[in-house]
Amino acid sequence: MKEYIVSARKYRPMTFDSVVGQTALTTTLKNAVKSGKLAHAYLFCGPRGVGKTTCARIFAKAINCEHPTADGEACNECESCKTFNEGRSLNILELDAASNNSVENIKALMEQTRIPPQVGRYKVFIIDEVHMLSTAAFNAFLKTLEEPPAHVIFILATTEKHKILPTILSRCQIYDFERMTVPNTIKHLKMVAEKEGIQYEEQALAVIAEKADGGMRDALSIFDQAASFCQGNITYQKVIEDLNVLDEDNYFQLVDLALKNDAADMMVLLNNLLAKGFDGGNLINGLAAHVRNVLMAKDPKTVSLLETSDEQRKRYTEQAQKAPTPFLYKALQIMNRCDVEYRQSSNKRLLVELTLIEVAQITQPEDKDVPASGRSPYRLKILFKNLRQVRTKAAPQVAAPKPQPVNAAAGSTAAAHTASAQAAATTAATPHATTHFNPKGIGVSFDSILHPRQPSYLRQEKVAEAAAAKENKDRDFTPEELDLQWVAMCNRMPKQYIGLAQRLKNMRPQITTYPNAELVVDNQIFLDEVNKLRGSIRATLAQLLHNNSIQLTTRLAEAGEAQKILSRKDVFDELRKNNPSIERLRQALDLELT
């Protein structure tokens, strides 16, 4: 049985002209061979599988060729070319820096540079994955790299140029290899399939090229896998099944459903895809790439940016004629936000579902008469609108306080007091309100900043709650509640007071004469800072504890009264000391305090 060789090795280019997708670079190298103007060090960098090592070998072979052709290619007939083709050349040496990255390896290499070539003009050293060399090895390599013997040429190859020392980069001619385009990859795969006698569908080869992500070696490896699965007839459906790739038809279908505002069918399609094992995040990324391609297909100037087959390009163009440009912009914005939030989300499926629902509602009109059956695609927005109307009508039903009689002389003062009390009660009644501190001691709710234009029903509910709170007396609180709300207040303090908040967290106010509390501070400087904000702190505690009668006093600790502020580790060590059982539990579970 004939030995099998994978396509990536069997069809590795042997000449500059057979290298795919690097025309400008190979032309430069051929001109250098023709003119004989060779540098002493070259650096080939670029993504994986784009021909860096292959070009290094072809270049090394052409350098040592005794009779190069007129266009700079090796002749393949001289003794130097024959020894290279047979793998027994002593003038071209390859070193894998990933496994030979120590100073000793580089010193051994430097020793070999002293030996002149036996056949040919140059001794060429190809160092692959050069970024894997240690810093000490790079430094040992510097002097020889800058001024090597006249018969030595270095060709370095790497996928991570940023990891190489600048002193190395400055001593080399740098060649940046490009990623393989989809059309170039498809063309090369067609050539391989024809030589191997394998039937294929161009759309199937396009899927392989896109899956390879710009690497020709990856494309040939995937091609071999698909050929084995398809038994010599590579079809689109079999490639999709073998590679577990989302069929492009699903993306076309999702966009068509979104244009029809059919969120229900989009949810059914999403469920079917997730049931097949596809990841929701990959689905959103794939759909975003699809929408981007549709957007590119809307303008004849940008159609050439689509890296796909001619058949797929035609489908993109047809869908682009149906999809409005604002819809595509908004859809990309929504899916980009989902991609950012996906990793942090605790319910990833729900996030994907909400994203698709948002996309389905982009072109949905705001007002439209719909039947009560709920079958219309506009039903979702109407439902939210009706809910807002119902809550707006229900809000005035809350009992409002009766106006208190006032005399003419004190009318304006009482009115101002009432308005102030209502504003304070409204702030206290808001469950998610946070307090912003300012040096004047005035508590300002963040709700007005984050949500400046709230719906009318929310404003009416807040007024009603404020009126109801006005009639209630100050609520009693316990020392434990005071401690809890004290920590909550510190956590909500703005960023400019983060240092103050951290120190206040380690202090606890004590109730002196209820409901008054006292805070003891250990030094005068910190006491002055606290006193500047004491009004805001008192107002915040009154809001959180629902007790406007609370007063806060501060004073400097007397001698012997100040205590050391314990850190979390100090508290844990104290617990271990006083409770041996906690220490035994820690040792049994091998726990450490983080």
C-alpha positions, 0 to 999 in steps of 0.5 A, a space after each residue: 500500500 502506497 504511503 499516504 502523505 497529507 495534502 499540506 506536505 504533498 502540495 507544499 510549494 517548491 518554487 516562488 511562483 507556486 506560493 499562494 497569496 504572497 506575490 509582492 513578497 516573493 517578487 522581492 525575494 526573486 529580485 534579490 536573488 537575481 541581483 545578488 543583493 542579499 542581506 545577512 538576516 531576514 525576518 519572516 512574520 505573519 499568521 500560521 500556515 501562510 508560507 513563512 517556512 516554505 518561503 524560507 526554504 525556497 529562498 535558501 535553495 535559490 541563494 545556493 543555486 549554482 545556475 539560477 533562472 532569469 527570474 530568480 528561481 532555482 534550477 533544480 539541476 545543480 548539485 546544491 539543488 539536488 542535495 536540498 531536494 533529497 534532504 541531505 544538504 549541509 549548507 541549509 540548516 533548520 533550528 526549531 527555537 521552540 525546543 532549542 531556546 537556551 543559551 547553549 543551543 545558540 552557542 552551538 549554532 554560533 560555532 557552526 557559523 565558523 565552518 564555510 559551506 562545502 558546496 554552494 556560496 552560503 550557509 543558511 540558518 533557518 530559525 523557526 518560531 524565533 520568538 520562543 528564544 529566551 532573553 539570554 539566548 537573544 542577547 547571545 545571538 545579537 553580535 553574530 546576527 549583526 556581523 555574521 561571517 560573509 558566508 552566513 545568512 540567517 532567516 528567522 520565522 515567527 508568528 508573534 513579531 511583538 515578542 522579539 526584542 527591538 535590537 533583533 528587529 533592527 538587524 533584520 530585513 522584515 517581511 510581513 506575510 498576509 493572511 490567505 484570502 477566501 478566493 485564493 484558498 478556494 482556487 488552491 483547493 480546486 487545484 488539489 481536488 483536481 489532482 487528487 481526482 476528488 469531486 467538489 461543490 464550490 460552496 463546500 470549498 468556500 466553507 472550508 476556506 472560511 473555516 481555515 481563517 486565512 491559513 492555507 495549511 489549515 485549509 488543506 488539513 480541513 480539506 483532507 478531513 472533509 474528503 475522508 468523510 465525503 468519500 471523494 465527493 465533497 458536498 456542501 451539506 456533508 461539509 456542514 455536517 462534518 465540520 459542525 458549522 452553522 449553515 449559512 441558510 440559517 442566517 439568511 432565514 433569521 434576517 428574513 424573519 427579522 424583517 417580517 418582525 416575526 420574533 416567534 419563529 426566530 425563537 423556534 429557529 434559535 431553539 432548534 440550533 441550540 438543541 443541535 449543540 451550537 453555542 449561542 455566542 457563536 450564533 450571534 457572532 455569525 449572524 453579525 458577520 452575516 449582517 455585515 456582509 449584507 451591508 457590504 453587498 448594498 453598494 457595488 463599491 463594497 461588494 468586492 469586500 465579501 470573501 465568499 463564493 460567487 453564488 453566496 455573493 449573489 444571495 447577499 446582494 438579493 437580501 441587501 435589496 430587501 434590508 433597509 440600511 438603518 435596520 442593518 446598522 441597528 442590528 449590528 449595534 445590538 449584536 455587538 452589545 450582546 457579544 460584549 455582555 455574553 461572557 459576563 451574563 449568567 443566563 446566556 440563552 436569555 441574553 441571546 433571545 432578548 437580542 434576537 427579539 430586539 433585532 425583530 422589532 427594529 422595523 416594527 411600527 410604533 402604532 398599529 391597530 392589531 387584533 387581540 389574538 396576539 398573532 400579529 408581529 406588532 403585538 409585543 410593542 402594543 403589549 408594553 404600550 397598553 401596560 404603560 397606559 394601564 399603570 398611568 390610569 391606576 396611579 391616581 387611585 392611591 390616596 393622597 394626603 389632605 391639605 393642612 390649613 395654614 394661616 396667611 402669614 406662614 403660608 409661604 413658609 409652610 408650602 416650602 416646608 411641605 415641598 421639601 418634605 415631599 421631595 425627601 420622602 420621594 427620594 426615600 421611597 425609591 428602592 434603588 436610589 443612591 446618594 451623592 455626597 457634596 461638601 454642602 451636606 445636601 443629599 442628592 438622588 442619583 435617580 434624577 441623573 440616571 433617569 431624568 425622563 421617567 414615565 408619568 405613571 412612575 412620577 405619580 406613584 412616587 408622589 403618592 408614596 411620598 404623601 403616604 410616607 409623610 403621614 407616618 411617624 419616624 420608624 424605630 431602628 436597632 443598632 444592628 440596622 444602623 450598622 447595616 445601613 452604615 456599611 450600605 452608605 459607605 458602599 454607595 459613596 461616589 468614587 472621589 470619596 472611596 478612600 474616606 468610605 473605606 476608612 468609615 467602613 471600619 468604624 461603627 457609630 454607637 447609639 448614645 441617646 436614641 435616636 442620636 448616634 456618635 462616631 469616634 474618630 482616631 485622629 484629628 485630620 480624618 475627623 476634619 474630613 468627616 465633619 465636612 460631610 457630616 450633614 450628608 452622612 446624617 441625611 443619608 442615614 435618615 433616608 436609609 433608616 426612615 427616621 428623620 430625627 436621627 442626629 450624628 455627632 463626631 468626636 476625637 477618641 480619648 487616650 486609650 479609647 482608640 482601637 486598632 482597625 482590624 483587617 479581614 486577615 486579623 479578624 480571621 486570625 482572631 476567630 481561629 485563635 478563639 475557636 480551634 474548631 474553625 482552624 481544624 476545619 480550615 486545615 481539613 479543607 485546605 482553605 486560604 483567606 483570599 
